[in-house]
Amino acid sequence: MGIEIKTVGVIGAGQMGSGIAHVCSLAGFNVRLNDLSEERINAGLATINGNMARQVSKGAIAEGDRQGALERIRPALSYDDLSTCDIVIEAATESEEVKRKIFTNLCPSLRPDAMIATNTSSISITRLAAATDRPEKFIGIHFMNPVPVMQLVELIRGIATDDSTYESAKQFIGKLGKTSTVAEDFPAFIVNRILLPMINEAIYTLYEGVGSVEAIDTAMRLGANHPMGPLQLADFIGLDTCLSIMQVLHEGLADSKYRPCPLLVKYVEAGWLGRKTKRGFYDYRGEKPVPTR
């Protein structure tokens, strides 16, 4: 039998980490939220509060549920504040170097039986597990963005992940009211192995002058019935994250079809990362988004 999860640690209070903390607390788990600074943690808590308030206004949850969930989330100013956690989920930036450093520094603060999970969307679970002192208790739990809305969670076992860790993770996802699907430990797993090359091809279509930003997004919304166009979606994901995933695919599979589009590289170099920086394939600084090309 795997460990019974009651307290969840989340490292990273940004878009993904705050979303994970949000759904865990609503499901009745105690949550400890960690980031590089108290300011970032407080910003994450404010985001959670605002998103839950919107759920209340839409009738998705009751006000009492919101208040109870917020009371279950506590700041964790250091890794030592995660010592009581049954599982710690890392949701830091999509950088293997950053993630490995987090795991190396985290492990001494955890109980020997505590599980560690990563929310990576592309990086090898086996390699990340090797940076810990418990690869058998390490697993990939990849939530989709935005976490409170999206139903799917990818579960990815590393080569050393044991059965009890997998079963505990699967039961945990079920208690969150989400559906899990199992992916093998290959670059970008299932969703992003399919999704990101499509986005990259849309960027090539823009780069080569086949269509404008508006034309490409309109074509895929109305012609393929996508809820949003691929360039709008790229801005939502974050162009830096899109580039990181394409680089993992290109390096990991050694196939030229995964080569990141030079225009994507240029936007990231310019600091145009999408919605979070208010500029990407659209300019978000005005009342409504305006295509930048």
C-alpha positions as CSV (number, residue, x, y, z in Angstrom):
1,M,0.0,0.0,0.0
2,G,1.2,3.5,-0.8
3,I,1.3,6.5,1.5
4,E,-2.0,8.2,2.4
5,I,-1.7,11.7,1.2
6,K,-3.2,14.4,3.5
7,T,-0.7,17.3,3.3
8,V,0.6,18.5,-0.1
9,G,3.6,20.7,-0.6
10,V,3.8,22.8,-3.7
11,I,7.1,24.4,-4.9
12,G,6.4,27.4,-7.2
13,A,3.5,29.8,-6.7
14,G,3.2,30.9,-10.3
15,Q,0.5,30.0,-12.8
16,M,0.8,26.2,-12.4
17,G,1.8,26.0,-8.7
18,S,-1.0,28.3,-7.6
19,G,-3.5,26.3,-9.7
20,I,-2.3,23.0,-8.1
21,A,-2.6,24.5,-4.6
22,H,-6.1,25.7,-5.6
23,V,-7.4,22.3,-6.6
24,C,-5.7,20.5,-3.7
25,S,-7.1,22.8,-1.0
26,L,-10.6,22.7,-2.5
27,A,-10.4,18.9,-2.4
28,G,-9.7,19.0,1.3
29,F,-5.9,18.6,1.4
30,N,-3.7,20.7,3.6
31,V,-1.3,22.7,1.4
32,R,2.0,24.3,2.0
33,L,3.0,26.7,-0.8
34,N,6.6,27.6,-1.3
35,D,8.5,29.9,-3.7
36,L,11.7,32.0,-3.8
37,S,10.3,34.8,-1.7
38,E,7.4,35.6,0.6
39,E,6.3,38.2,-2.0
40,R,5.8,35.5,-4.7
41,I,3.9,33.3,-2.3
42,N,1.6,36.1,-1.4
43,A,1.0,36.9,-5.1
44,G,0.1,33.2,-5.6
45,L,-2.3,33.3,-2.7
46,A,-3.9,36.4,-4.1
47,T,-4.3,34.6,-7.5
48,I,-5.9,31.6,-5.8
49,N,-8.3,33.9,-3.8
50,G,-9.3,35.7,-6.9
51,N,-9.9,32.6,-8.9
52,M,-12.0,31.0,-6.2
53,A,-14.0,34.2,-5.9
54,R,-14.8,33.9,-9.6
55,Q,-15.9,30.3,-9.0
56,V,-18.2,31.5,-6.2
57,S,-19.7,34.2,-8.5
58,K,-20.4,31.5,-11.1
59,G,-22.0,29.2,-8.6
60,A,-19.3,26.5,-9.2
61,I,-18.4,26.5,-5.4
62,A,-20.0,27.9,-2.3
63,E,-18.5,30.7,-0.3
64,G,-17.9,28.4,2.6
65,D,-15.9,26.1,0.3
66,R,-13.7,29.0,-0.7
67,Q,-13.1,30.1,2.9
68,G,-12.3,26.6,4.0
69,A,-9.9,26.0,1.1
70,L,-8.0,29.2,1.8
71,E,-7.6,28.3,5.4
72,R,-6.0,25.0,4.4
73,I,-3.2,26.8,2.4
74,R,-0.2,28.0,4.4
75,P,3.0,29.7,3.2
76,A,6.2,27.6,3.3
77,L,9.0,30.1,3.5
78,S,11.7,27.4,3.4
79,Y,12.0,23.7,2.5
80,D,12.0,22.8,6.2
81,D,8.4,24.1,6.3
82,L,7.5,21.2,3.9
83,S,8.8,18.5,6.5
84,T,5.2,17.4,7.3
85,C,4.2,16.9,3.7
86,D,3.2,13.5,2.4
87,I,3.9,14.6,-1.2
88,V,5.7,17.6,-2.6
89,I,4.9,18.7,-6.1
90,E,7.5,20.8,-7.9
91,A,6.0,23.4,-10.3
92,A,9.0,25.6,-11.0
93,T,10.2,26.9,-14.4
94,E,10.7,24.4,-17.2
95,S,14.5,24.1,-16.7
96,E,16.2,20.8,-15.9
97,E,19.0,22.6,-14.1
98,V,16.6,24.5,-11.9
99,K,14.5,21.4,-11.1
100,R,17.5,19.2,-10.2
101,K,18.8,21.9,-7.8
102,I,15.4,22.1,-6.1
103,F,15.3,18.3,-5.6
104,T,18.8,18.1,-4.3
105,N,18.1,20.9,-1.7
106,L,14.6,19.6,-0.8
107,C,15.3,16.0,0.1
108,P,17.1,16.6,3.4
109,S,14.0,18.4,4.7
110,L,11.5,15.6,3.9
111,R,10.4,12.5,5.8
112,P,11.9,9.3,4.4
113,D,8.5,8.1,3.3
114,A,7.4,11.3,1.6
115,M,6.8,11.2,-2.2
116,I,8.2,13.8,-4.6
117,A,6.4,14.7,-7.9
118,T,7.3,17.0,-10.7
119,N,4.9,18.9,-12.9
120,T,7.4,19.1,-15.8
121,S,5.7,19.1,-19.2
122,S,8.6,17.6,-21.1
123,I,11.7,16.7,-19.1
124,S,12.8,13.1,-18.4
125,I,11.3,11.8,-15.1
126,T,14.1,9.3,-14.8
127,R,16.8,12.0,-15.0
128,L,15.0,14.3,-12.5
129,A,14.5,11.4,-10.1
130,A,18.3,10.7,-10.1
131,A,18.8,14.1,-8.4
132,T,16.8,12.9,-5.4
133,D,17.6,10.4,-2.6
134,R,14.4,8.5,-3.4
135,P,13.9,7.7,-7.1
136,E,11.5,4.9,-6.2
137,K,9.2,7.5,-4.6
138,F,9.5,10.0,-7.5
139,I,6.8,10.4,-10.2
140,G,5.7,12.9,-12.9
141,I,2.3,14.4,-12.3
142,H,1.7,16.8,-15.2
143,F,-1.3,19.0,-14.7
144,M,-2.8,20.9,-17.6
145,N,-3.2,24.7,-17.7
146,P,-5.3,26.3,-16.2
147,V,-5.3,23.6,-13.5
148,P,-8.7,24.4,-11.9
149,V,-10.4,24.1,-15.3
150,M,-8.6,21.3,-17.2
151,Q,-9.7,17.7,-16.4
152,L,-6.6,15.7,-17.5
153,V,-3.5,14.9,-15.5
154,E,-0.6,12.9,-17.1
155,L,1.1,10.4,-14.8
156,I,4.6,9.4,-15.8
157,R,6.7,6.8,-14.1
158,G,10.5,7.0,-14.1
159,I,12.5,3.8,-14.5
160,A,12.7,3.4,-10.7
161,T,9.2,4.5,-9.7
162,D,7.7,1.8,-7.6
163,D,4.1,0.5,-7.8
164,S,3.0,2.0,-4.4
165,T,4.1,5.5,-5.5
166,Y,2.2,5.1,-8.8
167,E,-1.0,3.9,-7.0
168,S,-0.8,6.7,-4.4
169,A,-0.4,9.3,-7.1
170,K,-3.3,7.8,-9.1
171,Q,-5.6,7.8,-6.0
172,F,-4.5,11.4,-5.2
173,I,-5.5,12.6,-8.7
174,G,-8.9,10.8,-8.4
175,K,-9.6,12.6,-5.1
176,L,-8.9,15.9,-7.0
177,G,-11.8,15.0,-9.3
178,K,-9.5,14.7,-12.3
179,T,-8.8,12.0,-14.8
180,S,-5.4,10.5,-15.1
181,T,-3.8,9.1,-18.2
182,V,-0.5,7.2,-18.2
183,A,2.4,8.3,-20.4
184,E,5.8,6.6,-20.9
185,D,8.9,8.6,-20.0
186,F,9.7,10.0,-23.4
187,P,10.3,13.7,-24.2
188,A,7.1,15.8,-23.8
189,F,5.0,12.7,-22.9
190,I,1.6,12.6,-24.8
191,V,-0.1,15.9,-24.8
192,N,2.9,18.2,-25.5
193,R,4.4,15.6,-27.9
194,I,1.4,16.3,-30.1
195,L,0.4,19.9,-29.2
196,L,3.7,21.7,-29.2
197,P,4.8,20.6,-32.7
198,M,1.4,21.9,-34.0
199,I,2.1,25.3,-32.3
200,N,5.6,25.3,-33.7
201,E,4.3,24.6,-37.2
202,A,1.8,27.5,-36.8
203,I,4.7,29.8,-35.9
204,Y,6.6,28.5,-39.0
205,T,3.4,29.3,-41.0
206,L,3.6,32.9,-39.7
207,Y,7.4,33.0,-40.2
208,E,7.2,31.9,-43.8
209,G,4.4,34.5,-44.6
210,V,1.7,31.9,-45.3
211,G,-0.7,33.8,-43.1
212,S,-0.9,36.5,-40.5
213,V,-1.5,35.9,-36.8
214,E,-5.2,36.7,-37.1
215,A,-5.5,34.5,-40.2
216,I,-3.8,31.5,-38.7
217,D,-5.7,31.6,-35.4
218,T,-9.1,32.2,-37.2
219,A,-8.3,29.3,-39.6
220,M,-7.7,26.9,-36.8
221,R,-10.6,28.1,-34.6
222,L,-13.2,27.9,-37.4
223,G,-11.6,25.3,-39.7
224,A,-10.5,22.8,-37.0
225,N,-13.0,23.8,-34.3
226,H,-10.2,24.6,-31.8
227,P,-11.4,26.7,-28.8
228,M,-8.5,29.1,-29.4
229,G,-5.9,29.5,-32.2
230,P,-2.4,28.0,-31.8
231,L,-0.7,31.4,-31.6
232,Q,-3.1,32.6,-28.9
233,L,-2.6,29.3,-27.1
234,A,1.2,29.8,-27.3
235,D,0.9,33.2,-25.7
236,F,-1.3,31.6,-22.9
237,I,1.2,28.8,-22.3
238,G,4.2,31.2,-22.4
239,L,6.6,31.4,-25.4
240,D,9.6,30.5,-23.2
241,T,7.8,27.3,-22.1
242,C,6.9,26.5,-25.7
243,L,10.6,27.0,-26.7
244,S,11.9,24.8,-23.8
245,I,9.5,22.0,-24.7
246,M,10.5,22.1,-28.4
247,Q,14.2,22.1,-27.4
248,V,13.6,19.0,-25.3
249,L,11.9,17.3,-28.2
250,H,14.6,18.3,-30.7
251,E,17.5,17.3,-28.5
252,G,15.8,14.2,-27.1
253,L,14.5,12.7,-30.3
254,A,17.2,14.1,-32.7
255,D,14.6,14.7,-35.4
256,S,14.7,17.9,-37.5
257,K,10.9,18.1,-37.5
258,Y,11.1,19.3,-33.9
259,R,13.5,22.2,-34.7
260,P,12.1,25.3,-32.9
261,C,11.0,28.0,-35.3
262,P,13.6,30.9,-35.5
263,L,10.7,33.3,-34.9
264,L,9.8,31.6,-31.6
265,V,13.5,31.9,-30.6
266,K,13.5,35.6,-31.5
267,Y,10.4,36.4,-29.5
268,V,11.8,34.7,-26.4
269,E,15.1,36.5,-26.8
270,A,13.2,39.8,-27.0
271,G,11.4,39.0,-23.8
272,W,8.0,38.7,-25.6
273,L,6.8,35.7,-23.7
274,G,3.0,36.1,-24.2
275,R,0.3,37.1,-21.8
276,K,2.6,37.1,-18.7
277,T,4.8,39.8,-20.2
278,K,1.8,41.5,-22.1
279,R,3.5,40.9,-25.5
280,G,3.9,37.9,-27.6
281,F,2.0,37.1,-30.9
282,Y,-0.5,39.5,-29.5
283,D,0.0,42.8,-27.7
284,Y,-2.0,42.7,-24.4
285,R,-1.3,46.3,-23.2
286,G,-4.5,47.8,-24.5
287,E,-8.1,47.1,-23.9
288,K,-8.1,44.1,-26.3
289,P,-5.3,42.0,-27.7
290,V,-3.9,43.2,-31.0
291,P,-1.8,40.9,-33.3
292,T,1.9,41.9,-33.3
293,R,2.5,40.6,-36.9
